[in-house]
Amino acid sequence: MARHIHVIGIGAGDPDYVTVQAIEALNDTQVFFAMDKGEGKSDLVALRREICARFIREPGYRFVELPDPKRSTGADYREAVSDWHAARARVWAAAIAAELGPDGVGAFLAWGDPSLYDSTLRILDAITGEVEFSFDVIPGITAVQALTARHRIPLNEVGEPVLVTTGRRLREHGLAGSAVVMLDADCSFDVCPPGTRIWWGAYLGTADELLVAGSVGEVGPRIAALRAEARARHGWIMDTYLLRPAD
Ligand SMILES: C[S@@+](CC[C@H](N)C(=O)[O-])C[C@H]1O[C@@H](n2cnc3c(N)ncnc32)[C@H](O)[C@@H]1O
């Protein structure tokens, strides 16, 4: 036997999104590694603990909080992210070696699904040379699925592609076809023509969920106002939206 790590997708907000496969992996885990994201996102850490308390049958597991190294705000975005991942990798390798015995089972809980805008798998890959362990991946319900389910819409139009992108890239490249936008700090849909259709969702799957749909021209200002107000109230916001060019 060797150390094993489950990378568990826990869904993007609603504890009911946790799958049966995830519950099995949660119950197989002795040590949960969690990033300390700082005060602002403590609601998210609390949700992870709530999921463990609700689904784990035998208490006996423990949490190990890993300090999240600071990301530099230098001009080169990719370089800053790559330095940050390297710093995280060092912290993770040391923690796995120190906290898991030779047959120990650990887990990282990934918000939504670990394959989508999440660095867990890249970091684990980077440390396979430094510390010995195997890992598996349990898929979860992403914010994209939560968004389309809550608006009761298909993701794609018949036979058409959908781009999954960031607010930054939408601003740089504009919209060509349907796109899901994530990680947008500043309502980047405002670069789109007013007839563009938008389905927006914030805090999806939680009691604070907000949903708005319409054209960017009609509902854009309302989304911007709702977003600013909710962000100020909670101290953080997570929102996702689907855009389609006007017919
Ligand atoms: C670092 S990415 C992680 C995505 C995640 N792995 C997933 O599968 O959804 C964080 C972004 O996901 C989106 N997101 C995650 N959870 C959300 C939620 N409950 N409501 C709205 N957007 C969410 C937001 O765009 C946020 O900026």
Ligand as a Chemical Component Dictionary entry (heavy atoms), coordinates in Angstrom:
data_LIG
# 
_chem_comp.id                   LIG 
_chem_comp.type                 NON-POLYMER 
_chem_comp.pdbx_formal_charge   0 
_chem_comp.three_letter_code    LIG 
# 
loop_
_chem_comp_atom.comp_id 
_chem_comp_atom.atom_id 
_chem_comp_atom.alt_atom_id 
_chem_comp_atom.type_symbol 
_chem_comp_atom.charge 
_chem_comp_atom.model_Cartn_x 
_chem_comp_atom.model_Cartn_y 
_chem_comp_atom.model_Cartn_z 
_chem_comp_atom.pdbx_ordinal 
LIG C1  C1  C 0  -11.832 28.987 -9.428  1  
LIG S1  S1  S 1  -13.321 28.785 -10.347 2  
LIG C2  C2  C 0  -13.816 27.190 -9.819  3  
LIG C3  C3  C 0  -14.882 26.554 -10.676 4  
LIG C4  C4  C 0  -15.318 25.205 -10.118 5  
LIG N1  N1  N 0  -14.237 24.244 -10.165 6  
LIG C5  C5  C 0  -16.523 24.625 -10.835 7  
LIG O1  O1  O 0  -16.482 23.454 -11.233 8  
LIG O2  O2  O -1 -17.528 25.346 -10.957 9  
LIG C6  C6  C 0  -14.373 29.883 -9.481  10 
LIG C7  C7  C 0  -15.430 30.478 -10.403 11 
LIG O3  O3  O 0  -16.467 29.539 -10.575 12 
LIG C8  C8  C 0  -17.708 30.183 -10.656 13 
LIG N2  N2  N 0  -18.542 29.674 -9.525  14 
LIG C9  C9  C 0  -18.211 28.703 -8.663  15 
LIG N3  N3  N 0  -19.209 28.440 -7.814  16 
LIG C10 C10 C 0  -20.219 29.276 -8.143  17 
LIG C11 C11 C 0  -21.527 29.480 -7.642  18 
LIG N4  N4  N 0  -21.999 28.774 -6.603  19 
LIG N5  N5  N 0  -22.284 30.432 -8.240  20 
LIG C12 C12 C 0  -21.830 31.137 -9.287  21 
LIG N6  N6  N 0  -20.608 30.983 -9.803  22 
LIG C13 C13 C 0  -19.799 30.057 -9.253  23 
LIG C14 C14 C 0  -17.434 31.679 -10.560 24 
LIG O4  O4  O 0  -17.312 32.174 -11.862 25 
LIG C15 C15 C 0  -16.111 31.706 -9.839  26 
LIG O5  O5  O 0  -15.406 32.892 -10.141 27 
# 
loop_
_chem_comp_bond.comp_id 
_chem_comp_bond.atom_id_1 
_chem_comp_bond.atom_id_2 
_chem_comp_bond.value_order 
_chem_comp_bond.pdbx_ordinal 
LIG C1  S1  SING 1  
LIG S1  C2  SING 2  
LIG S1  C6  SING 3  
LIG C2  C3  SING 4  
LIG C3  C4  SING 5  
LIG C4  N1  SING 6  
LIG C4  C5  SING 7  
LIG C5  O1  DOUB 8  
LIG C5  O2  SING 9  
LIG C6  C7  SING 10 
LIG C7  O3  SING 11 
LIG C7  C15 SING 12 
LIG O3  C8  SING 13 
LIG C8  N2  SING 14 
LIG C8  C14 SING 15 
LIG N2  C9  SING 16 
LIG N2  C13 SING 17 
LIG C9  N3  DOUB 18 
LIG N3  C10 SING 19 
LIG C10 C11 SING 20 
LIG C10 C13 DOUB 21 
LIG C11 N4  SING 22 
LIG C11 N5  DOUB 23 
LIG N5  C12 SING 24 
LIG C12 N6  DOUB 25 
LIG N6  C13 SING 26 
LIG C14 O4  SING 27 
LIG C14 C15 SING 28 
LIG C15 O5  SING 29 
# 
